[in-house]
């Protein structure tokens, strides 16, 4: 490769870093924007997830030739000393007979006082995949052998579970083989066994998948997520997820793309989503006091391209961490101070 090409690559990298710095400076509450990696052995990536493990941040995503290709595996990076480690493949879809299926939609989750969990799916397609899980006792550096979940249990399909006050883990999941239908899975023994709840919609009025769970106070929960109806769905529970009410449309648009949401320590709710009825740009952050009336907070991306499938958590220091797909080429990580956000009415 010529020195001219190297110089061009270096200049492009500088522009990329500067663009992230400008975006962070332009919007109140934006602390940092960075790519988790610049180069990797796989050309395509998607469906990132992030967790605060007992030794710091851990991120994962699926990567390979392209989504659905048999070479797609689950890759992990750990954040240490202010930097992300080089991606390492920690799971693939190789079967006992030597056949290989693609991996899909990893979900990291750190329960209280327990091992870091990595859920993911393996199978030829979302209509025929099954749930898998691995655990780590050293913050994502090494992982247990993979364990297949019980028949009918997929694990969290895209977004993180929540842990209830009594220690039970509630995972939001969905299926695509009989219409797009949302269900929930609950474990009272640290993820060893699961109870299936639902589905909670018929797949007709709302074709809905990939929920996130919010805490509304007391025993009230709300789930929100992706639909084919042009709006983010919402559905509420009054009994910590054992039963659910009617699914309705939220005021937020949805171009049939994944979202993620979390309840902040101060009781507000934060969602990351594409504020558009069509396309995968822009990628936005909105905040609500009651998970009903939302206000615009940030625009993470606004240029043409695909910016999609966000994951969001709040860490113990109060900062919010968001990861998302950047043009199917890289995973972007954004750090937000929720106390410095300047809110405005949604367009």
Residue pairs with C-beta under 8 A, 6 or more apart in sequence:
13 38
16 35
20 32
20 33
20 34
21 33
23 30
23 33
23 300
24 30
24 31
24 32
24 33
27 298
27 299
28 340
28 341
28 342
29 297
29 298
29 336
29 337
29 338
29 339
29 340
29 341
29 342
30 298
30 334
30 335
30 336
31 319
31 335
31 336
31 337
32 333
32 334
32 335
33 300
33 332
33 333
33 334
33 335
34 84
34 332
34 333
34 334
35 326
35 330
35 331
35 332
35 333
36 48
36 59
36 77
36 84
36 87
36 323
36 330
36 331
36 332
36 333
37 77
37 84
37 86
37 87
37 330
37 331
38 330
40 63
40 75
40 87
42 63
42 64
42 65
42 71
42 75
43 65
43 66
43 329
44 63
44 64
44 65
44 66
44 67
44 328
44 329
45 61
45 62
45 63
45 75
45 325
45 328
45 329
45 330
45 331
46 61
46 62
46 63
46 67
46 308
46 309
46 325
46 328
47 61
47 62
47 104
47 105
47 106
47 158
47 258
47 309
47 325
48 59
48 60
48 61
48 309
48 311
48 323
48 324
48 325
48 331
49 59
49 60
49 61
49 106
49 107
49 108
49 160
49 311
49 323
50 57
50 58
50 59
50 60
50 108
50 311
50 312
50 313
50 321
50 322
50 323
50 333
51 57
51 58
51 108
51 109
51 110
51 116
51 160
51 313
52 58
52 110
52 313
52 315
52 316
52 321
53 78
53 108
53 110
53 116
53 136
53 139
53 140
54 110
54 116
54 139
55 78
55 138
55 139
55 140
55 141
56 78
56 79
56 80
56 139
57 78
57 79
57 315
57 321
58 76
58 77
58 78
58 79
58 108
58 116
58 139
58 140
59 76
59 77
59 78
59 79
59 84
59 108
59 323
59 331
59 333
60 74
60 75
60 76
60 77
60 90
60 106
60 108
60 118
61 74
61 75
61 106
61 323
61 325
61 331
62 72
62 73
62 74
62 75
62 102
62 103
62 104
62 105
62 106
62 120
63 72
63 73
63 75
63 87
63 89
64 71
64 72
64 73
64 102
65 71
65 72
66 72
67 102
67 328
68 102
68 125
69 102
70 93
70 100
70 101
70 102
71 100
71 102
72 93
72 102
72 103
72 104
73 89
73 90
73 91
73 92
73 93
73 103
74 89
74 90
74 91
74 92
74 103
74 106
74 118
74 120
75 87
75 88
75 89
75 90
76 87
76 88
76 89
76 90
76 118
76 140
77 84
77 85
77 86
77 87
77 88
78 84
78 85
78 139
78 140
78 141
79 85
84 333
90 118
90 134
90 143
91 103
91 106
91 118
91 120
91 132
91 134
91 143
91 146
92 100
92 103
93 100
93 101
93 102
93 103
93 122
93 123
94 100
95 101
101 122
101 123
101 124
101 129
102 122
102 123
102 124
103 120
103 121
103 122
104 120
104 121
104 122
104 123
104 126
104 129
105 120
105 121
105 157
105 158
106 118
106 119
106 120
107 118
107 119
107 120
107 155
107 156
107 157
107 158
107 159
107 160
107 161
108 116
108 117
108 118
108 119
108 140
108 160
109 116
109 117
109 119
109 156
109 160
109 161
109 169
110 116
110 117
111 117
111 163
111 169
111 190
111 191
112 163
112 167
114 190
115 135
115 136
115 137
115 144
116 135
116 136
116 137
116 139
116 140
117 133
117 134
117 135
117 191
118 133
118 134
118 135
118 136
118 140
118 143
119 131
119 132
119 133
119 155
119 156
119 171
120 131
120 132
120 133
120 155
121 129
121 130
121 131
121 132
121 154
121 155
121 157
122 129
122 130
122 132
123 129
123 130
126 176
127 176
127 177
128 177
129 154
130 148
130 149
130 154
131 148
131 149
131 153
131 154
131 155
132 146
132 147
132 148
132 149
132 155
133 146
133 147
133 149
133 155
133 191
134 143
134 144
134 145
134 146
134 147
135 143
135 144
136 142
136 143
136 144
149 155
149 194
150 193
150 194
152 196
153 185
153 194
153 196
154 173
154 175
154 185
155 171
155 173
155 185
156 171
156 172
156 173
156 185
157 172
157 173
157 174
157 209
157 210
158 209
158 210
158 258
158 260
158 309
159 172
159 210
159 211
159 212
159 213
159 225
159 260
159 261
159 311
160 212
160 260
160 262
160 311
160 313
161 169
161 170
161 171
161 172
161 213
162 169
162 170
162 213
162 215
163 169
163 170
164 170
164 240
164 241
166 188
167 188
167 190
168 186
168 187
168 188
168 240
169 186
169 187
169 190
169 191
170 184
170 185
170 186
170 213
170 221
170 240
170 241
171 184
171 185
171 186
171 187
171 194
172 182
172 184
172 210
172 211
172 212
172 213
172 223
172 225
173 182
173 183
173 184
173 185
173 211
174 180
174 181
174 182
174 183
174 208
174 209
174 210
174 211
174 225
175 181
175 183
175 199
175 209
176 209
178 203
179 202
179 203
179 204
179 207
180 203
180 206
180 207
180 208
180 209
180 227
180 228
181 198
181 199
181 200
181 201
181 202
181 203
181 208
181 209
182 198
182 199
182 200
182 201
182 208
182 209
182 211
182 223
182 225
182 233
182 235
182 247
183 196
183 197
183 198
183 199
183 200
184 196
184 197
184 198
184 200
184 211
184 223
184 241
184 244
185 194
185 195
185 196
185 197
186 194
186 195
186 197
186 241
186 242
187 193
187 194
187 195
188 195
197 241
197 242
197 243
197 244
198 244
200 235
200 244
200 247
201 208
201 233
201 235
201 247
205 247
206 227
206 229
206 233
206 247
206 249
207 227
207 228
207 229
208 225
208 226
208 227
208 233
208 247
209 225
209 226
209 227
210 225
210 226
210 258
210 259
211 223
211 224
211 225
211 233
211 235
212 223
212 224
212 225
212 259
212 260
212 261
212 262
212 271
213 221
213 222
213 223
213 241
214 221
214 222
214 223
214 224
214 261
214 262
214 263
214 269
214 291
215 221
215 263
216 222
216 236
216 290
216 291
217 267
219 237
219 238
219 239
219 240
220 236
220 237
220 238
221 236
221 237
221 240
221 241
222 234
222 235
222 236
222 237
222 291
223 233
223 234
223 235
223 236
223 237
223 244
224 232
224 233
224 234
224 235
224 250
224 259
224 261
224 271
224 291
225 232
225 233
225 258
225 259
226 232
226 233
226 254
226 256
226 257
226 258
226 259
227 233
227 249
227 254
227 256
228 256
229 249
229 254
230 253
230 254
230 255
230 277
231 249
231 250
231 251
231 252
231 253
231 254
232 249
232 250
232 252
232 253
232 254
232 259
232 271
232 273
233 247
233 248
233 249
233 250
233 254
234 247
234 248
234 249
234 250
234 291
235 244
235 245
235 246
235 247
235 248
236 244
236 245
237 243
237 244
237 245
238 245
250 292
250 294
251 293
251 294
251 346
252 271
252 273
252 275
252 286
252 294
252 346
253 273
253 274
253 275
253 276
253 277
254 273
254 274
254 277
255 274
255 276
255 277
255 278
255 279
255 280
257 273
257 274
257 280
257 308
257 309
258 308
258 309
258 310
259 271
259 272
259 273
259 274
259 310
260 271
260 272
260 310
260 311
260 312
261 269
261 270
261 271
261 272
261 312
262 269
262 270
262 312
262 313
262 314
262 320
263 269
263 270
264 270
264 314
264 320
264 338
265 314
265 318
266 338
267 289
268 287
268 288
268 289
268 338
269 287
269 288
269 289
269 290
269 291
270 285
270 286
270 287
270 297
270 312
270 314
270 320
270 338
271 285
271 286
271 287
271 288
271 294
271 312
272 283
272 284
272 285
272 300
272 310
272 311
272 312
272 322
272 324
273 283
273 284
273 286
273 310
274 280
274 281
274 282
274 283
274 284
274 307
274 308
275 282
275 284
275 286
275 296
275 346
275 347
276 282
280 305
280 306
280 307
280 308
281 301
281 302
281 303
281 304
281 305
281 306
281 307
282 299
282 300
282 301
282 302
282 307
283 299
283 300
283 301
283 307
283 308
283 310
283 324
284 296
284 297
284 298
284 299
284 300
285 296
285 297
285 298
285 299
285 300
285 322
285 336
285 341
286 294
286 295
286 296
286 297
286 346
287 294
287 295
287 297
287 338
287 341
287 343
288 294
288 295
294 346
295 343
295 344
295 345
295 346
296 343
296 344
296 345
296 346
296 347
297 341
297 342
297 343
298 336
298 341
300 307
300 310
300 322
300 324
300 332
300 334
301 307
301 326
305 326
305 327
306 325
306 327
306 328
307 324
307 325
307 326
307 327
307 332
308 324
308 325
309 324
309 325
310 322
310 323
310 324
311 322
311 323
311 324
312 320
312 321
312 322
313 320
313 321
314 320
314 321
314 338
315 321
318 337
318 338
318 339
319 335
319 336
319 337
319 338
320 335
320 336
320 337
320 338
321 333
321 334
321 335
321 336
322 333
322 334
322 335
322 336
323 331
323 332
323 333
323 334
324 331
324 332
324 334
325 331
325 332
326 332
